[in-house]
Amino acid sequence: MTTRLLPPAGPQRVLASAQLANSVGDGAYYVTSALYFTHVVGLAPARVGLGLTVAWAVGSLAGVPLGRLADRRGARGTAVLLALATALAVGSFLVVRGFVPFVVAACAYATAQSGLAAARQALLAGLVSAGDRTGLLAHLQSTLNAGLAVGAGLGGLALNSGTREAYLAVFALDAVSFVVCAGVLVRLPAVAPVAVRTRDSLGVLRDRPYALVTLLNTVLLLRMPLLSLGLPLWIAERTAAPAWLVSVLFVLNTGAVMVFQVRMARGVTGLASATRAVRRSGWVMLATCAVFALSAGASPWVAAAVLVVGAVLQVVAEMGQSAGSWQLSFELAPADRVGEYQGFFGTGVTVARTLGPLVLTSLLVGWGTAGWLLLGIATLGASYAMGPAGRWAAGARVGRESGPALVAP
């Protein structure tokens, strides 16, 4: 099992090691940051939410130009610098004592994180063949979940302690993890800057087919806050299931992705198989929503059993959608603008994280069963629309690549 979970030796395993290094720190940060900003820094929860929303909005806008920088100046060097910038931004949280400095630090953190994600994708594209990228991304997703689980455990120790020093230690750990990540990335071979086209300087911002694919993927990603917000609220407000079931469902999801994501991605090798995977995930997600809706009004243990079945279906849908979207995001991007296009595609995650809580709260808590069904139908519709949108984007890419010759940057 261990061999199957690890990517092949060489650049692929080095990329996984870098992912593991910073995901441990991120896992500790995610479970402690809200309480750190409110209890240690002394900010009101509403101000923390506002500051983080502003920060991730800024970060999503920065992803495209930073991805373009990785394409034109070298993906490895850009990724290393952005990993160090993320470490510096996390370290700045240690000295933040007011709302404005918090927003500035959060914007720096979100910008560096968004740019690092785009630069890493450009680095992956430069070092790994097209046929191996989706498989490697599946390995990286498994590695990410493993690191987050370990980090969350360390963060739990800090929460149990509850002291200012424990929180500061977590933030220091996260900063160090990105320094280690930068050190690991340095071990990779350099990726030369790619040639760029002299025309169409706006790049991905004018690529309407790719923008449509990104929009549809954003709709599919609205399920991201499901485990952290949607289901906890649903369980507490609409079912008789025990509250501790939230932790069980989270562990189930994380463990399943760690073990099965690589296997789920093996059959996704091109545009056709990617759109089929997304379409199948849409049907599974519709079934997921229907099953979750059945938990309302049932006895505690029946509701718990139904929720576990729904969680199994949900993680199957998640893994299929992830594998398909990874393949589409790379295959539909021009070879000379992978970082730029990945930076734009990554904004879908930010939008989903920003709007997802509002959408899920309104649908699930406000509308109940009808809300679950509407979420499932919207997901299915977006998954079916991905096929024609992907073919449109593929045709547009062929048209671009048959245009003027490439020149050096």
Backbone torsions as a table, in degrees:
resi	resn	phi	psi	omega
1	MET	NA	-42.4	-177.9
2	THR	-60.1	-41.7	-179.7
3	THR	-61.7	-40.6	-179.0
4	ARG	-67.6	-30.4	-177.0
5	LEU	-78.7	-22.3	-178.8
6	LEU	-91.7	138.8	174.3
7	PRO	-71.6	165.7	178.8
8	PRO	-58.9	153.2	177.6
9	ALA	-62.0	153.7	-178.4
10	GLY	111.2	-153.0	-177.6
11	PRO	-55.2	-35.9	-178.6
12	GLN	-63.8	-42.9	179.9
13	ARG	-71.5	-33.2	176.6
14	VAL	-64.0	-42.9	176.9
15	LEU	-60.5	-39.8	177.9
16	ALA	-66.0	-37.1	178.6
17	SER	-65.1	-40.9	177.1
18	ALA	-63.7	-40.1	177.7
19	GLN	-61.9	-44.3	-179.5
20	LEU	-63.1	-41.2	-176.2
21	ALA	-58.2	-51.4	-176.0
22	ASN	-82.9	-19.8	180.0
23	SER	-72.3	-28.2	175.6
24	VAL	-63.6	-47.3	177.7
25	GLY	-63.3	-40.6	179.8
26	ASP	-64.3	-38.6	179.4
27	GLY	-60.4	-42.2	177.3
28	ALA	-66.5	-38.6	179.9
29	TYR	-65.0	-43.8	-175.0
30	TYR	-61.4	-39.0	-174.9
31	VAL	-84.7	-11.6	-176.9
32	THR	-116.3	-16.9	-169.1
33	SER	-62.0	-42.8	-176.8
34	ALA	-60.6	-45.2	179.7
35	LEU	-70.8	-32.0	177.3
36	TYR	-63.5	-47.9	-177.3
37	PHE	-66.7	-32.5	-179.3
38	THR	-87.2	-44.8	-173.7
39	HIS	-86.0	-36.4	-176.6
40	VAL	-94.0	-51.3	179.5
41	VAL	-73.2	-32.4	177.2
42	GLY	90.7	22.3	179.0
43	LEU	-86.1	148.3	175.1
44	ALA	-69.7	144.0	-179.7
45	PRO	-53.5	-39.6	179.5
46	ALA	-63.0	-37.0	179.0
47	ARG	-70.6	-36.0	176.1
48	VAL	-62.2	-46.3	178.8
49	GLY	-61.6	-42.7	179.1
50	LEU	-64.2	-45.1	-178.9
51	GLY	-62.5	-42.3	179.9
52	LEU	-69.1	-35.2	176.8
53	THR	-63.3	-46.2	176.9
54	VAL	-60.8	-43.3	-177.1
55	ALA	-62.4	-45.7	-177.9
56	TRP	-73.6	-26.9	172.4
57	ALA	-64.3	-44.8	177.3
58	VAL	-63.7	-43.4	-179.2
59	GLY	-62.5	-38.2	179.5
60	SER	-66.0	-35.9	177.6
61	LEU	-70.1	-31.2	-177.9
62	ALA	-78.0	-18.0	-176.2
63	GLY	-60.0	-39.8	-177.5
64	VAL	-67.1	-54.2	179.7
65	PRO	-63.0	-34.2	177.9
66	LEU	-71.2	-34.4	173.1
67	GLY	-64.8	-39.2	176.3
68	ARG	-63.2	-38.2	177.4
69	LEU	-61.8	-41.1	178.0
70	ALA	-62.7	-39.9	178.2
71	ASP	-62.6	-42.4	-168.4
72	ARG	-94.6	-18.1	-177.6
73	ARG	-119.3	-0.8	179.4
74	GLY	110.0	122.2	-173.1
75	ALA	-71.3	-38.8	-176.8
76	ARG	-65.2	-50.4	-179.4
77	GLY	-61.0	-40.1	179.0
78	THR	-65.2	-42.3	179.6
79	ALA	-63.7	-42.0	179.6
80	VAL	-62.7	-46.2	-179.4
81	LEU	-63.5	-39.5	-179.4
82	LEU	-72.3	-31.8	173.9
83	ALA	-63.8	-42.5	177.6
84	LEU	-67.0	-37.0	177.3
85	ALA	-64.3	-37.7	177.2
86	THR	-64.7	-42.3	177.4
87	ALA	-59.3	-42.6	179.5
88	LEU	-65.1	-40.3	179.7
89	ALA	-64.7	-43.3	177.6
90	VAL	-63.1	-42.4	178.3
91	GLY	-60.7	-31.7	-179.6
92	SER	-67.1	-24.5	176.9
93	PHE	-61.9	-24.4	-178.3
94	LEU	-66.7	-23.3	-177.1
95	VAL	-113.3	2.9	179.2
96	VAL	-71.0	133.1	-179.3
97	ARG	-134.3	8.3	-179.6
98	GLY	-151.3	172.2	-174.5
99	PHE	-67.2	-48.4	-177.6
100	VAL	-62.6	-48.8	176.0
101	PRO	-59.4	-34.7	177.5
102	PHE	-62.6	-45.5	180.0
103	VAL	-63.7	-41.7	178.7
104	VAL	-61.5	-46.8	179.6
105	ALA	-64.6	-40.8	180.0
106	ALA	-65.7	-38.8	176.8
107	CYS	-63.6	-41.4	178.3
108	ALA	-63.7	-42.0	179.3
109	TYR	-63.6	-48.5	-178.1
110	ALA	-66.0	-38.0	178.6
111	THR	-64.5	-47.1	-179.5
112	ALA	-64.8	-40.3	179.0
113	GLN	-63.9	-45.1	-179.6
114	SER	-64.2	-43.8	178.5
115	GLY	-65.6	-39.4	179.0
116	LEU	-62.3	-41.4	178.7
117	ALA	-60.6	-44.1	179.6
118	ALA	-66.7	-43.0	-179.4
119	ALA	-64.6	-37.2	178.1
120	ARG	-64.6	-39.3	178.3
121	GLN	-65.5	-39.6	176.3
122	ALA	-64.8	-38.8	177.8
123	LEU	-64.5	-43.7	177.5
124	LEU	-60.2	-44.2	-179.0
125	ALA	-63.8	-32.9	-179.9
126	GLY	-78.0	-20.0	-174.8
127	LEU	-109.6	-17.7	-173.6
128	VAL	-122.0	136.7	-179.4
129	SER	-64.7	155.6	-176.7
130	ALA	-57.1	-37.3	-178.1
131	GLY	-70.2	-18.3	-177.3
132	ASP	-102.3	-3.9	-171.7
133	ARG	-68.1	-46.0	-178.4
134	THR	-64.2	-39.5	176.8
135	GLY	-62.2	-42.0	178.7
136	LEU	-66.3	-40.2	178.2
137	LEU	-62.2	-33.0	175.2
138	ALA	-65.4	-43.0	175.6
139	HIS	-60.1	-43.7	-179.0
140	LEU	-64.2	-36.1	177.5
141	GLN	-65.6	-40.4	176.8
142	SER	-64.1	-42.9	178.3
143	THR	-62.6	-42.2	178.4
144	LEU	-57.6	-47.4	-178.8
145	ASN	-64.0	-39.0	178.5
146	ALA	-63.2	-45.3	179.3
147	GLY	-64.4	-41.9	178.8
148	LEU	-62.8	-37.5	179.5
149	ALA	-64.9	-44.4	178.2
150	VAL	-63.4	-45.9	-179.8
151	GLY	-62.5	-39.7	179.1
152	ALA	-62.6	-36.2	176.1
153	GLY	-63.5	-42.6	177.3
154	LEU	-65.3	-39.6	176.7
155	GLY	-63.7	-34.9	177.8
156	GLY	-62.0	-35.1	176.2
157	LEU	-63.3	-40.4	178.2
158	ALA	-65.7	-40.5	178.3
159	LEU	-63.9	-39.0	179.7
160	ASN	-65.6	-36.7	177.4
161	SER	-69.9	-47.7	176.6
162	GLY	73.9	9.0	-178.3
163	THR	-92.0	157.4	177.4
164	ARG	-59.9	-40.0	-178.6
165	GLU	-64.0	-36.1	179.4
166	ALA	-66.7	-42.1	177.5
167	TYR	-63.8	-43.1	179.8
168	LEU	-63.1	-36.0	178.1
169	ALA	-63.6	-37.5	178.5
170	VAL	-64.2	-45.3	-179.9
171	PHE	-66.6	-36.9	176.0
172	ALA	-64.4	-40.0	177.2
173	LEU	-60.4	-43.6	179.9
174	ASP	-63.9	-41.9	178.4
175	ALA	-62.2	-44.9	179.7
176	VAL	-63.9	-35.6	-178.6
177	SER	-62.5	-34.2	178.4
178	PHE	-76.7	-29.5	173.2
179	VAL	-65.4	-43.3	176.6
180	VAL	-62.3	-41.4	177.1
181	CYS	-57.0	-45.2	178.7
182	ALA	-61.8	-41.2	178.3
183	GLY	-63.3	-36.6	178.0
184	VAL	-69.6	-41.7	-178.8
185	LEU	-63.5	-30.1	178.7
186	VAL	-61.4	-26.3	-178.6
187	ARG	-71.9	-13.6	-178.1
188	LEU	-76.7	154.3	173.5
189	PRO	-63.5	148.9	177.2
190	ALA	-69.1	144.0	174.7
191	VAL	-109.3	118.9	-176.6
192	ALA	-66.6	145.6	173.9
193	PRO	-55.7	142.2	-178.2
194	VAL	-90.0	159.0	174.8
195	ALA	-70.4	149.6	-178.7
196	VAL	-127.4	158.5	179.4
197	ARG	-83.1	144.7	-178.9
198	THR	-76.8	-23.5	179.9
199	ARG	-99.9	174.0	177.4
200	ASP	58.0	57.9	-174.6
201	SER	-66.5	-21.8	179.5
202	LEU	-76.7	-13.6	172.9
203	GLY	55.0	-123.7	-172.4
204	VAL	-62.5	-27.4	-178.7
205	LEU	-65.8	-18.6	177.9
206	ARG	-106.2	3.1	-178.7
207	ASP	-90.8	88.0	-175.4
208	ARG	-63.0	-40.0	178.2
209	PRO	-60.9	-43.3	179.8
210	TYR	-68.2	-35.5	176.8
211	ALA	-62.6	-38.1	178.5
212	LEU	-66.2	-42.8	177.0
213	VAL	-59.3	-43.0	179.0
214	THR	-62.9	-41.1	178.8
215	LEU	-63.8	-45.5	179.3
216	LEU	-63.3	-39.2	178.0
217	ASN	-65.0	-34.2	177.4
218	THR	-62.6	-40.0	176.2
219	VAL	-61.0	-43.0	179.5
220	LEU	-65.2	-29.3	-178.1
221	LEU	-81.6	-3.6	177.1
222	LEU	-60.9	-14.6	177.9
223	ARG	-77.2	-5.4	-175.0
224	MET	-59.7	-44.2	179.3
225	PRO	-80.3	11.6	-174.4
226	LEU	-62.9	-48.6	-177.2
227	LEU	-72.9	-35.0	-175.3
228	SER	-84.6	-24.3	-175.7
229	LEU	-133.3	-53.7	-173.3
230	GLY	-59.4	-54.0	-178.7
231	LEU	-67.5	-43.3	176.8
232	PRO	-55.0	-44.3	178.8
233	LEU	-66.9	-40.6	179.2
234	TRP	-62.4	-44.9	-179.3
235	ILE	-62.9	-43.4	-177.1
236	ALA	-71.9	-38.3	-172.0
237	GLU	-95.2	-28.4	-169.1
238	ARG	-121.3	-8.3	-177.8
239	THR	-127.7	168.3	176.1
240	ALA	-100.3	8.7	-178.8
241	ALA	-66.8	150.8	179.7
242	PRO	-66.1	147.0	-176.5
243	ALA	-64.8	-31.6	-178.0
244	TRP	-66.8	-10.8	178.4
245	LEU	-62.4	-25.4	178.1
246	VAL	-56.3	-43.8	179.4
247	SER	-65.8	-39.7	179.2
248	VAL	-61.1	-45.0	-178.8
249	LEU	-66.0	-36.2	178.1
250	PHE	-65.8	-45.1	179.3
251	VAL	-64.5	-40.8	177.9
252	LEU	-58.6	-46.0	-179.6
253	ASN	-63.9	-49.5	-177.9
254	THR	-61.6	-45.5	-179.3
255	GLY	-64.9	-40.7	180.0
256	ALA	-63.5	-42.2	178.8
257	VAL	-64.2	-41.7	178.9
258	MET	-58.9	-41.4	-172.4
259	VAL	-88.6	-37.9	-168.2
260	PHE	-110.8	-10.4	-175.8
261	GLN	-60.3	-41.1	179.9
262	VAL	-61.4	-44.7	-179.8
263	ARG	-64.2	-40.2	-179.0
264	MET	-64.7	-27.8	-176.3
265	ALA	-87.5	-9.7	-172.4
266	ARG	-62.5	-33.8	-177.1
267	GLY	-84.8	-1.8	-178.2
268	VAL	-95.7	105.1	-173.8
269	THR	-129.0	-4.4	-178.4
270	GLY	-164.5	-173.7	-176.2
271	LEU	-61.8	-44.5	-177.1
272	ALA	-64.8	-47.8	-179.1
273	SER	-67.9	-31.6	178.2
274	ALA	-66.4	-45.4	-179.6
275	THR	-68.1	-32.8	175.6
276	ARG	-65.2	-41.5	179.5
277	ALA	-62.7	-41.3	179.2
278	VAL	-66.6	-41.1	-179.3
279	ARG	-65.0	-43.4	177.5
280	ARG	-62.3	-40.0	-179.8
281	SER	-63.7	-31.2	177.3
282	GLY	-63.2	-43.5	177.8
283	TRP	-65.3	-41.5	179.6
284	VAL	-65.0	-37.6	179.6
285	MET	-68.0	-36.0	175.4
286	LEU	-61.8	-43.9	176.6
287	ALA	-62.8	-38.5	177.9
288	THR	-57.7	-49.4	-178.2
289	CYS	-62.4	-40.0	179.4
290	ALA	-64.3	-41.5	180.0
291	VAL	-66.7	-46.1	178.0
292	PHE	-57.1	-39.8	-179.6
293	ALA	-62.1	-31.0	-178.5
294	LEU	-69.2	-15.1	-177.7
295	SER	-73.2	-17.7	179.8
296	ALA	-70.2	133.9	176.0
297	GLY	83.2	-5.8	179.5
298	ALA	-85.3	164.7	176.1
299	SER	-64.5	160.8	-174.6
300	PRO	-52.9	-48.2	-175.7
301	TRP	-76.9	-32.6	173.2
302	VAL	-64.8	-44.1	177.4
303	ALA	-60.4	-41.0	179.4
304	ALA	-62.9	-44.0	179.5
305	ALA	-63.4	-42.2	178.8
306	VAL	-63.1	-41.4	179.9
307	LEU	-65.1	-37.0	176.9
308	VAL	-64.8	-42.8	177.0
309	VAL	-60.7	-44.3	178.3
310	GLY	-61.8	-39.1	180.0
311	ALA	-65.7	-36.4	176.4
312	VAL	-63.9	-45.9	177.6
313	LEU	-62.5	-39.7	-177.9
314	GLN	-63.0	-42.1	-178.6
315	VAL	-71.6	-30.7	173.9
316	VAL	-63.9	-45.4	177.6
317	ALA	-61.8	-42.1	-179.3
318	GLU	-61.0	-46.0	-177.7
319	MET	-67.0	-39.0	178.0
320	GLY	-67.0	-44.4	178.8
321	GLN	-63.7	-40.0	179.8
322	SER	-62.5	-48.5	-178.5
323	ALA	-60.7	-44.5	179.7
324	GLY	-65.2	-42.7	-177.8
325	SER	-68.8	-35.7	176.8
326	TRP	-59.0	-47.9	-178.5
327	GLN	-62.3	-44.5	-179.6
328	LEU	-63.3	-41.7	-175.5
329	SER	-63.2	-35.3	178.9
330	PHE	-83.8	-44.9	-173.7
331	GLU	-66.2	-29.9	-176.8
332	LEU	-91.6	-2.1	-179.9
333	ALA	-93.5	139.6	175.7
334	PRO	-62.0	144.8	-177.2
335	ALA	-62.2	-25.7	-178.0
336	ASP	-90.8	2.5	-177.9
337	ARG	-140.5	36.6	-176.7
338	VAL	-61.9	-47.1	-179.4
339	GLY	-61.3	-44.5	179.1
340	GLU	-61.4	-46.0	-178.4
341	TYR	-69.0	-37.2	177.7
342	GLN	-67.6	-35.3	175.4
343	GLY	-60.8	-39.6	178.5
344	PHE	-71.6	-43.7	-179.8
345	PHE	-61.2	-34.8	-179.9
346	GLY	-68.2	-16.8	177.6
347	THR	-64.8	-21.9	177.3
348	GLY	-60.5	-37.1	178.3
349	VAL	-64.3	-44.5	-179.5
350	THR	-63.5	-44.6	179.6
351	VAL	-63.0	-42.6	180.0
352	ALA	-63.3	-39.8	179.2
353	ARG	-69.9	-29.1	-178.6
354	THR	-81.0	-46.8	-177.1
355	LEU	-89.2	-24.6	-176.4
356	GLY	-53.7	-48.7	179.8
357	PRO	-57.2	-42.3	179.3
358	LEU	-65.5	-45.4	-178.3
359	VAL	-63.9	-48.3	-176.6
360	LEU	-66.9	-39.1	178.9
361	THR	-62.6	-44.2	-179.9
362	SER	-65.2	-44.9	-175.7
363	LEU	-72.1	-51.3	-170.0
364	LEU	-79.8	-50.6	-178.2
365	VAL	-76.7	-39.9	-177.0
366	GLY	-77.5	-42.9	-173.8
367	TRP	-102.8	-15.1	178.2
368	GLY	67.3	-132.0	-176.3
369	THR	-58.3	-42.1	178.8
370	ALA	-61.0	-36.5	178.3
371	GLY	-65.4	-42.2	176.0
372	TRP	-58.9	-46.2	-178.0
373	LEU	-66.1	-37.9	177.9
374	LEU	-64.8	-40.2	176.5
375	LEU	-61.8	-43.3	179.3
376	GLY	-64.7	-41.5	179.8
377	ILE	-67.1	-40.7	177.9
378	ALA	-62.3	-40.7	178.1
379	THR	-64.4	-44.6	179.6
380	LEU	-62.8	-42.4	179.2
381	GLY	-62.3	-43.4	178.9
382	ALA	-65.4	-36.7	-179.2
383	SER	-67.4	-36.5	178.0
384	TYR	-73.9	-33.8	178.3
385	ALA	-69.2	-19.4	-178.3
386	MET	-63.9	-31.0	179.9
387	GLY	-60.6	-61.5	179.1
388	PRO	-63.0	-34.5	178.3
389	ALA	-64.6	-41.6	178.4
390	GLY	-64.4	-40.5	178.4
391	ARG	-66.0	-37.5	176.5
392	TRP	-62.9	-45.2	-179.6
393	ALA	-66.6	-36.6	177.9
394	ALA	-65.0	-41.5	177.3
395	GLY	-64.1	-39.5	178.2
396	ALA	-64.8	-37.0	179.5
397	ARG	-66.2	-42.0	178.2
398	VAL	-60.4	-40.2	179.0
399	GLY	-64.0	-39.9	178.8
400	ARG	-66.0	-43.3	-175.5
401	GLU	-72.0	-14.5	175.2
402	SER	-92.9	5.3	-179.3
403	GLY	-83.6	-152.2	-175.4
404	PRO	-58.1	153.9	-178.8
405	ALA	-66.1	158.7	178.8
406	LEU	-83.7	151.1	176.6
407	VAL	-130.6	159.9	-179.9
408	ALA	-70.4	149.6	-179.2
409	PRO	-70.1	NA	NA
